[in-house]
Amino acid sequence: MFALVAVFFPVLVWKQTVTINLDSSLLRTIFPVLGLIAYMIMWLHIIGGAFETKLNRYIDFDYFLYWSSYIVLGLLILHPLIFIVNFGFPQFSGIFNFGSGSFIWLGILGWLMLITYDIRKAFSNQIFFKRHWGAIQFLSTAGFYVIFFHSLFLGHNLGSGPLRTAWILFGISGVLASVYTYLIRPKITSR
């Protein structure tokens, strides 16, 4: 129930601010919500990682991670692809007309950081990716925070109102969960 509320709250706020028409504007209209959904599922991964031991009593968290990661990958591909297709590839440079170029570059950087996780999954049997799994996991988690700032400063729905407040709380809780998962829990379990 918690996961559904976390994912669908941003969707509901987004839906209140748009009109969906089945015409040429459809892709332009839906592309932001794909990013919102991907981000919220990744947030569930980070929060869930902090509570993994307790969560495994009630759900198969690894199963959730496995399948929801494919959903995130699909959304990570669709979100920018729809945006680019909307411009047409020859006008790709027009992408920087939609806000501060630095936050668009953050989106590109964050996307590359996040996609390393999926590249690692595809090549998980390779020694290089096995040996550097911790670094890849860290890079992917850092990508989550880079995307936080990308979305916070470019997302129309995140400019003000309840979703901006919730988004900031999602970011703060994600930081706390990451600090616990990567810094505090290893010290507790090594005792």
N, C-alpha and C positions, 0 to 999 in steps of 0.2 A: 504494500500500500504506500509506504514511504517513497519507494522508487517511482511509482506512478505519479504521485503528487509532485515530486521533484522535477520530473521530466515534463509533465503536462501543465504545470503552473506557467512557465514561460510561453508555452504554446497558446494557452488561453489568453494571456496578456497580449501576445502578438496578434491573435485572431481578432481581438477587440479593436485593433487599430488599422486593419486592412479590409479591403473588399476583394474577394477572390472572383475573378472573371475568367471564364474559359476562353481566353483569346490570347493574343500575342504578349500580353502583360503577365500571364500566369507564372512563367519562370521567374521573372523579376520580382513578383510578389512573394513566391514561396522560398526563394533562395535564403533569406535571412533565418527563417525558422529551422532550416536544416542545420545551420551552424549552432543555433540555440539547443537543439535536441542533441547533437553530437557532444557539445560542451557538457550538458547535464548528465549524459551517460558517463562521460569521462569523470565528472565530479563524483558520481556514484562509485566508480572504480576506486578513486582516491579515498573517499570516506569509508567505503567498504573495506579497503585494505587495512585501515586503522582498527576496524572491528572484526577482522576476518575470523579470529578464533571464536568469538561469540556468534557471529553470523553463521558459521558452519554448523552450529547446533540446530539451526532452523532451515537453512537453505544450502544447496551445493554452490558455494560462492565461486569456485573454480569453473563450474558449468556456466554460471551467469557471466563471468568474465570472458570465457571462451566465445560464447555466442554474441554477447553484446559488443565485443570487440569487432566482430564482422559488421555489425550495424554501424558502429563508429567509422570504420574504414570506408564503408559505402557513402556515408554522409560526408566524410573528409574529402572524398573524391567529387561527390555531387555539388557540394556547396561552392567551391571555387569554379568548377566546370560550368555550372549554370550561369554564374556571373560572367565568366569569360565568353560563353556562347552568346549571351545577351548583347555583348558588344560586337561580336563578330571578331574573328582572330586578327584581321588587319588593323583594327582599332584598339588592339590590346593596350596600347599606351594610355588610352582614355581611362583605364582603371584607376589612375591616380587623380582623377578629377572628382572622386567621390569622398573626399575627406583628406585629412592630413596624410601625406605620403608616408610619413614615418610609421603611422599606425597600420597602413596597408603593408609596408615592409615587415612590420611585426607579425602580421597575419601570415605572410609568406614564410618568414623564419619559423614561426610557431608550427605551421603546417609541415615543414621539413623535419622539425624536431619530433612531431607526433608520428609522422609516417615511418620514422626509424623503428618504432615498435613493431609495426606490421612487416617491415622488411626483415627484421630479426625473426619473426614468427615463420616467415616463408623459408628462411635459411637456418632454422634452429639446429639442424644437424651439423652445420659447419663449425669448425673449431673456433674461428674468429668470433662468431656470434655467441657461442657458449662462453668463451673466455671473457667477453666484454658485456655480458648480460646486465650487470649492475650499472655500468655506464649508460647503456642504452635505456634502461629503466629510468635512470636519473634524467637523461636527456628528454625522454618522453614526458616525464612529470614536469620538468622545466618548461617544455612546450605548452603544457596546460596553462601555466601562469603567463606565458607570453601571449597566448590567445585570450586570456582574461583581459589584458589591457587593450588588445586589438578590438575585442568586442565591446568593451566598456566605452571606448571613445569613438567607435564607428557605428555601433549598432543604434539604429533609430529608436528602437523600443527601450534601449538602455540609457537614453539621454536624461531621463527624469522619471519620476513616478515610482510605483511600488516595485517594478521589476529591477530598476537600478539599485534600489536598496537591497532587494533580495540577492542581486548579482554580487554586490559587495560582500554580503554575508556569506554567499557561496564561496567567494574567493578567500575570505578570512578562514572559514572552516576548512577549506582545502589545504591552506597553509598549515593550520594546526594539525590536521590529519597527517600531512606529509612529515612534519617535524616529529610527530609521535612515531610514525611508521619507520622512518629512516634513521632517526637519531636516538629516540628514547627507548623504543621497544627492543632494539638490539642490545642495549645495555642491561635492560631488565632480564631478557632471556639468557644472557651470558653469565648471569650470577649463579 
